[in-house]
C-alpha cells in the first residue's frame, strides 16, 4: 500500500486536544483513508509516545527536549538537528510516496533542500494567508485551498499556477452529530445546565481564539447593547494565547477580554473545549456568532455550528460568505466592526425565532449534503490517485 506522509508543524498536539482546524482535518481524514497508508509526522508533547497506531493511521512524533530547545533554538539559534531535517528522516524511513504538507509554508521551506534532490509529489494544503516565497512554488505539485476565497488568494497573491489549485472544504462527522431538534428536551436541558443556562433563555454562542481579528470586543459591545433591552445569555468558548509578555498583543488582548467577561452579567467564558465537547456546547445554544473582522478563510467552527442546526450571524468576510450564500434569512454583516449592526442582527433573531429555525435547518441540510468527512477523505484519495496513478 502506498504511503502518504501528512506533515504538521510542531506547535499543536496531535490528535488535537482542543479546537484546531488543521489537526482535526488531518486526524479525521487519515482515519478514513482506505486505499493509502497515512503516516502523520508531527511534533511531540509531554506524555505522548514517539509512535502510535490509531486504526489505520500511524503517528510519528518528533520530540525535542527542553534543554535542546533552550540552547539551540532560543539562545544560540544554531540548531544542528532542526525540525525539518528530523521530519525528512522520518519521511525516508516511512518510504513515503507522497508528501501532504498542511497549512504551514515554513515546513515547505524547511524541506526545500531535500525536495530539490528527491522530487516526491508534494500536496500543499492552504487554510490561511501566510506568505509563501515565490522560489518555493515549483516544489509543489498540487495546491489544495480550504475555500474559493483561498484559491483566489493563492493565484492572485501567492502566484500559484491556477491549473494546479483545487478547492476542498473541511467537514464534520454528520452521521454522529445530531441537530438541535433531533435530541430530547431532557438532553438539551442537561447540556444547557452544564453551562449554567436556566430555563428557556435565548443563548448566543461564540467559539474561537480570543484574538482581535475574531471581533470579540465588538461582540461584547453588541451583547451589552442587546442585554440592556432584552433578557439574553452569551457563552464564549476559546483559548487565550499563553504568554505573559506584555508586548505579545494577542495574549494581552485575550486576557483583557477574559477580565471584561468576568465583570459582565449573563456572559460566561467556558475556556478552551476539547473537540469532543464542542458539539454538546453548540447544542446548548440558540444561535451562533461569527463576527470576524478579517477575511477568515473557512472557519471549521462555522461548519460545526451549521451541523448543530444553529442560525449564524457572521461578517461578510473571506470564505464565510461562500458557505452562507443562499441560506434563507442568513445574516451577513457588511460592517462586523460596528457593534450596533451586530446587536440589531442579534435582536432580529429574538423577534423572529421561526426565521432562525429555517436558517438552521437549511444549514444542517447543506452540511449533510456536502460537508461530511467521508467526502473530504474521498477528495484526498481521488487527488492521490491522480498524482500517483492509483494505489499500488
C-alpha positions in Angstrom: 0.0 0.0 0.0 1.4 3.4 -0.9 2.3 5.7 1.9 1.0 9.3 2.3 3.1 11.4 4.7 0.9 14.0 6.4 3.3 16.7 7.7 2.3 19.0 10.5 4.1 21.9 12.3 5.1 21.3 15.9 3.0 23.8 17.8 -0.2 21.8 18.4 -0.7 18.4 19.9 -1.9 15.6 17.5 -4.6 14.3 17.6 -6.0 17.6 18.8 -6.9 18.1 22.4 -8.5 21.5 21.8 -10.1 23.0 18.7 -7.5 23.2 15.9 -9.0 23.0 12.4 -5.9 21.7 10.7 -5.1 19.0 13.1 -8.8 17.9 13.3 -8.9 17.7 9.5 -5.8 15.5 9.3 -7.0 13.2 12.1 -10.5 12.7 10.7 -9.4 12.2 7.1 -6.4 9.9 7.9 -8.7 7.7 10.0 -10.9 7.3 6.9 -8.2 6.6 4.3 -8.6 3.1 3.0 -6.6 2.8 -0.2 -3.4 4.5 1.1 -1.5 4.2 4.4 -1.4 7.6 6.2 1.7 8.4 8.3 1.2 11.6 10.3 4.6 13.2 11.2 4.2 15.9 13.8 5.6 17.5 17.0 5.7 15.5 20.2 4.4 16.9 23.5 4.9 15.7 27.1 3.2 12.4 27.8 2.9 11.4 24.1 4.6 8.4 22.7 7.0 8.7 19.8 5.0 6.2 17.7 1.3 5.3 17.8 -1.2 3.4 15.8 -4.8 4.8 15.6 -6.7 2.4 13.5 -5.1 2.6 10.0 -3.4 5.9 10.9 0.2 5.8 12.0 1.5 8.7 14.1 5.2 9.5 14.3 6.1 12.3 16.8 9.2 14.4 16.9 10.2 15.1 20.5 12.6 18.0 21.1 13.9 18.2 24.6 13.6 21.3 26.7 17.4 21.7 27.2 18.0 21.3 23.5 15.3 23.8 22.6 16.6 26.4 25.0 20.2 26.1 24.0 20.0 25.7 20.2 16.7 27.3 19.3 16.4 30.2 21.8 20.0 31.1 23.0 22.4 30.3 20.2 19.9 29.9 17.3 22.3 27.4 15.8 20.1 24.3 15.6 22.2 21.4 14.4 19.3 19.0 14.0 16.3 21.2 13.1 12.7 20.1 12.9 12.7 19.9 9.1 15.7 17.5 9.0 14.2 15.3 11.6 10.9 15.3 9.7 12.7 14.3 6.4 14.4 11.5 8.2 11.0 10.1 9.1 9.7 10.6 5.6 12.6 8.5 4.3 12.1 5.8 6.9 8.4 5.6 6.2 9.2 5.2 2.4 6.6 7.9 1.7 5.2 8.0 -1.9 3.7 11.5 -1.5 4.0 14.4 1.0 0.9 16.3 2.1 2.0 19.4 3.9 -0.7 21.0 6.0 -1.2 24.7 6.3 2.4 25.8 7.1 4.6 27.3 4.3 7.6 27.2 6.8 7.5 23.4 6.6 7.8 23.6 2.8 10.8 25.9 3.3 12.4 23.6 5.8 12.1 20.6 3.4 13.1 22.5 0.3 16.8 21.3 0.4 15.7 17.7 0.5 12.8 18.1 -2.0 15.1 19.7 -4.6 17.2 16.4 -4.6 14.3 14.0 -4.1 11.4 15.0 -6.1 8.4 13.4 -4.4 5.0 14.6 -5.3 4.0 17.4 -2.9 0.5 18.5 -1.9 0.4 21.8 -0.1 -2.8 22.4 1.8 -3.5 26.1 2.4 -6.0 27.4 5.0 -4.6 30.8 5.8 -2.8 33.6 4.0 0.7 33.1 5.4 3.4 34.4 2.9 4.8 31.8 0.5 8.2 32.6 -1.0 8.0 32.6 -4.8 11.0 30.3 -5.2 9.2 27.5 -3.3 6.3 27.4 -5.7 7.9 25.0 -8.2 8.3 22.4 -5.4 4.5 22.0 -5.1 2.8 19.5 -7.3 -0.8 20.4 -6.3 -2.3 23.1 -4.1 -5.4 22.4 -2.0 -7.3 25.5 -0.9 -9.8 25.4 2.0 -12.2 27.7 0.2 -12.7 29.5 -3.1 -11.5 32.6 -1.3 -8.2 31.0 -0.6 -7.9 29.6 -4.1 -8.2 33.2 -5.4 -5.6 34.3 -2.8 -3.2 31.5 -4.0 -3.5 32.6 -7.6 -3.6 36.4 -7.2 -1.3 37.0 -4.2 0.9 33.9 -3.8 1.4 33.5 -7.5 0.5 29.8 -7.7 -0.5 28.3 -11.1 -4.3 28.2 -11.2 -4.3 24.9 -13.1 -2.7 23.3 -10.1 -5.2 24.6 -7.4 -8.2 22.7 -6.2 -10.7 23.6 -3.5 -11.6 21.1 -0.8 -13.8 22.4 2.1 -13.4 21.0 5.5 -16.0 18.6 7.1 -17.8 17.3 10.2 -18.9 13.9 11.3 -22.5 14.4 10.3 -23.7 10.8 11.0 -22.5 11.1 14.6 -23.5 14.7 15.5 -27.3 15.4 15.8 -29.1 18.7 15.1 -30.6 20.6 18.0 -34.1 19.5 17.1 -33.1 15.8 17.0 -32.3 15.5 20.7 -34.8 15.2 23.5 -35.7 18.2 25.7 -34.1 16.4 28.6 -30.8 16.1 26.8 -30.9 19.7 25.7 -31.7 20.9 29.2 -28.8 18.8 30.5 -26.4 20.5 28.0 -27.7 23.9 28.9 -27.5 23.3 32.6 -23.9 22.2 32.2 -23.0 25.7 31.1 -25.2 27.5 33.7 -28.2 28.2 31.4 -31.5 28.3 33.2 -35.0 27.6 31.6 -35.7 28.8 28.1 -33.2 31.7 28.0 -32.1 32.6 24.5 -28.4 31.8 24.3 -25.9 33.2 21.8 -22.7 31.3 21.4 -19.2 32.1 20.2 -16.2 29.7 19.9 -12.8 30.6 18.6 -9.5 32.1 19.6 -9.9 35.2 21.7 -8.0 37.5 19.3 -8.7 40.9 17.8 -9.4 39.6 14.3 -12.3 37.4 15.5 -14.2 40.5 16.6 -14.6 39.5 20.3 -14.6 43.0 21.8 -17.2 44.2 19.2 -19.3 41.1 20.0 -19.2 42.0 23.7 -20.2 45.6 22.9 -23.1 44.4 20.9 -24.2 42.0 23.6 -24.2 44.8 26.2 -26.5 46.8 23.9 -28.9 43.9 23.4 -28.9 42.8 27.1 -29.9 46.3 28.1 -33.3 45.8 26.5 -33.8 42.0 26.2 -33.0 39.0 28.5 -30.3 37.0 26.8 -27.2 34.9 27.5 -23.8 34.6 25.9 -21.5 31.6 26.2 -17.9 32.0 24.9 -15.5 29.2 24.3 -12.0 29.9 23.3 -8.3 30.0 24.3 -6.1 32.8 25.2 -2.5 33.0 23.8 -0.2 31.6 26.5 2.3 34.3 27.1 2.9 36.8 29.9 5.0 39.1 27.7 3.3 42.5 27.8 4.4 43.0 24.2 2.5 40.0 23.0 -0.6 41.7 21.6 -2.6 38.5 21.2 -2.0 37.4 24.8 -2.7 40.9 26.1 -5.9 41.2 24.1 -7.1 37.8 25.3 -6.5 38.5 29.0 -8.3 41.8 28.7 -11.3 40.1 27.1 -11.5 37.4 29.8 -11.3 40.1 32.5 -14.1 42.0 30.9 -16.3 39.0 30.6 -15.8 38.2 34.3 -17.5 41.5 35.1 -20.4 41.2 32.6 -23.8 39.9 33.7 -25.1 36.9 31.7 -21.8 36.3 29.9 -19.8 33.1 30.7 -16.3 32.2 29.4 -16.0 28.4 29.5 -12.4 28.2 28.4 -11.0 26.1 25.6 -13.0 22.9 24.9 -11.8 19.5 23.8 -13.1 18.8 20.2 -15.3 16.0 21.6 -17.1 18.6 23.8 -17.7 21.2 21.2 -20.9 19.7 19.7 -22.6 19.5 23.1 -21.6 23.1 23.7 -23.3 24.1 20.4 -26.4 22.1 21.3 -26.9 24.3 24.3 -27.3 27.4 22.2 -29.9 29.1 20.1 -27.7 31.0 17.6 -24.0 31.2 16.7 -22.0 34.4 16.4 -19.1 34.7 14.0 -18.3 38.4 13.8 -14.9 38.0 12.1 -13.2 41.3 11.2 -10.6 39.7 9.0 -11.1 37.6 5.9 -11.4 34.3 7.7 -10.6 31.6 5.1 -13.1 29.0 6.2 -13.6 28.5 9.9 -14.2 24.9 11.0 -16.5 26.0 13.8 -18.8 27.6 11.3 -19.5 24.2 9.7 -19.8 22.6 13.2 -22.4 25.2 14.2 -24.3 24.5 11.0 -24.2 20.8 11.7 -25.9 21.5 15.1 -28.7 23.4 13.1 -27.9 26.8 14.5 -28.6 30.1 12.7 -25.3 32.0 12.2 -24.7 35.7 12.4 -21.4 36.4 10.7 -19.3 39.0 9.0 -19.3 39.1 5.2 -15.6 38.1 5.1 -13.4 35.6 3.3 -14.7 32.0 2.9 -17.6 32.6 5.4 -19.6 34.2 2.6 -19.4 31.2 0.2 -20.7 28.9 2.9 -23.6 31.0 4.0 -24.6 32.2 0.5 -28.1 31.1 -0.4 -29.2 30.5 3.1 -32.7 31.9 3.7 -32.5 34.7 6.2 -28.8 34.4 6.6 -27.2 37.3 8.4 -24.0 38.5 6.8 -22.8 41.7 8.3 -21.3 44.3 5.9 -19.6 46.0 8.9 -18.9 43.5 11.7 -16.8 46.1 13.4 -20.0 48.0 14.1 -21.5 46.7 17.4 -24.8 48.4 16.6 -25.2 46.5 13.4 -24.4 43.2 15.1 -26.8 44.0 18.0 -29.6 44.7 15.6 -29.0 41.3 13.8 -29.0 39.5 17.1 -32.2 41.2 18.1 -33.8 40.2 14.8 -33.3 36.5 15.8 -35.1 37.2 19.1 -38.0 38.8 17.3 -38.4 36.0 14.7 -37.3 32.7 16.1 -39.0 30.9 13.2 -36.7 32.5 10.7 -33.7 31.4 12.8 -35.0 27.8 12.8 -35.5 27.9 9.0 -31.9 29.1 8.6 -30.6 26.4 10.9 -32.5 23.6 9.1 -31.2 24.8 5.7 -27.6 24.9 7.0 -27.9 21.4 8.5 -29.2 20.1 5.1 -26.2 21.8 3.4 -23.8 20.1 5.7 -25.4 16.7 5.3 -25.2 17.0 1.5 -21.6 18.3 1.1 -19.6 18.6 4.3 -19.3 15.1 5.8 -15.7 13.9 6.5 -16.3 11.0 4.1 -16.5 13.5 1.2 -13.2 15.1 2.3 -11.5 11.7 2.5 -12.8 10.8 -0.9 -11.4 14.2 -2.3 -8.0 13.4 -0.9 -7.9 9.8 -2.2 -9.0 11.0 -5.7 -6.2 13.5 -5.6 -3.6 10.9 -4.6 -4.9 8.6 -7.4 -4.4 11.3 -9.9 -0.9 12.2 -8.7 0.3 8.6 -8.1 -1.6 6.7 -10.8 -3.7 5.0 -8.1 -2.8 2.9 -5.1 -0.2 0.2 -5.6 
